[in-house]
Amino acid sequence: MKLALVLALLAVFWQWQASADYTDRDDVKAYIEELVSEHGFDRDDVTAVLAQAERKQSILDAISRPAERAKRWDEYRKIFVTDTRTAQGVEFWQENADAIAEASERYGVSPEIIVAIIGVETRYGRNTGSFRVVDALATLGFDYPKRSTFFRKELTQFLLLAREEQKDPLSLKGSYAGAMGYGQFIPSSFRAYAVDFDGDGIRDIWDNKRDAIGSVANYFDEHGWRGDAPVMLYATLARPDADELANQGLDLKHTLVSLEDAGVQIEGIPDGTPADTRAALFRLVLEDGEKYFVGLHDFYVITRYNRSHMYSLAVHQLSQVIKEAREAALAATATAGNAPKQ
């Protein structure tokens, strides 16, 4: 068979797959019955929604190549910690200073972390995702066996969210994984942590910056943000075998003293820090070698937003450069304001 004919047949096949009605499938029919019996959905209503969900091959392709699995740290960092994203972060902070200050005070979360999360997730609302959430979650829930259970649960959470918030489930857009709004909340996170921060009776993380800012701050508060100690500390290895302790997962399985006893030299531990402070050792791969650092409590909290040590480090580093740039801008403004008039 000629290559051109093969490609044409494949194109027809994928077009059929995308347009096929999910509700013709037995697994989807069983899922609909589950929604009806466990959550009181109207069968005709939920069937009508899922009948319009479309399988997207681009979603399956995207979820199979997350950046942190394919890139070195120096490559990954260049995506998120940039001059442009820093400048946009300072601008976002300035434009939303009152909401950020209020959220920081109410929830006890560092303001630069709130800004950095929104910056990493969506470039401060510039890129909140172009996929219909129902398409993303149906595609992954029914055609991505590796994590189908998780995404079917998120699809349920999404349909509950739409019902509770009186949203049209076919109108909401987000990422290829079904994350939504400025802070890219998945549906279960929205239902658990989104807040009506401006008091208008609506939780709107799509178009309302105050709600989005408050929701990110509440998420970190609920996950135990402290803000009273370093997020992470750089380290070197005094003994090669200490490398075995690196990248053992995100949980804080060690303590500062146990890491040091194992041959990890930790830089800049603040005076008075308890020796039994929980910690985890991480190895970063760079073009010219390897680098190590120790994550502490708030580093772990950032990983609750995205289960990746490189993500958490990128958020932390972006937060610091934004904070420094904002302080410099404020200082320059104050100096200019005090300058003698010409």
C-alpha positions, 0 to 999 in steps of 0.5 A: 500500500502506498504511503500516501494512501496509508496517511490518508486512511490514518487521517480518516481514522483519527477524524472518526475517532475525534468525532465519535460519540463517547456515549456509544461506549459501554464504559461511558454508559457505565460512567453515566449511570454512576453519575446518576446514582451517586451524584443525582445527575439527570441522565439526559443532561449528562448524556448530552454533555458527554455526547459533545465531548471530543477525543483529542490526540493532541492532548494524549501527545502533550501529556506523554511529554511533560517538560521536566521529564525531557529537559535538564534543569538549566533547560527547564529553568530557562522556560520559567525564570526569564527577564520577561516573566519577571517584568510581567510579574512585577507589573502584575504585582503592581496592578493587583497590589491590594488583592495580593497584600490582602491575600498574603495577610489573610492566609499567611502566604508570601506575596511573591509566591502567589505572584510566581505561581500565577506567573509559572502557570499562565504568564499572569493570565496570558495563557490559561489554556485553549482546550475545552475542559470536557474534551481534556478530561474525557480524552484522558479519562477514557482514552489514557489508561495509564491515569484513567481513574484519576481523570475520570474522577476529575471529570466527575469533579468538573461536572459537579463544579459546573452544576454548583457554580452554574457554569456551562460545562461546554464553555469552560476552557483550560489546559490539556490536563483540565486545569483552569484559570489564572492558577490552573486549578484542576476541578477537585482543587477548585471545589476544595480551595477556590474562594470568593475573594471579592465577596460577590458570591461567585468563585471565578478563577477564570476572569476575576483576578481577586478570586484567582489570587485569593484562591492560590493563597488559600491553596497554600495555606491549606497545604501548610505554608509557613514562610518562617524558614528558607524554602531550600538550601544549596548543598555539596557532597563530601562523600560520593555515596551521599548521592544515593539519598538524592531524588528519593521522592518529594517527601521529607524523608531525612533531617538536616543532621541525618543528611550532614551525617551522611556526607551532605554539606548544606550551605547557609543553615540559619542560626537556631535551625533545629537539627531535626528539621525535615528535609529532602536532597535533590540532584539537578542535572545541568549541561556541565554537571550536577548540582544539589540542594535540600528542600525544606517544609515550604519547598514540599508545600510548593510540590503539592501544587505540582509534583515536581522538584524542578517545578517547585525550584522554578517557582521559588527562584522566580518568586525571588527574582520578582521580589528583588525586581519589585523592591528595586522598582519601588526604591527607584520610584521613591528616589525619583519622588524625592529628587529635587525638581529641575 
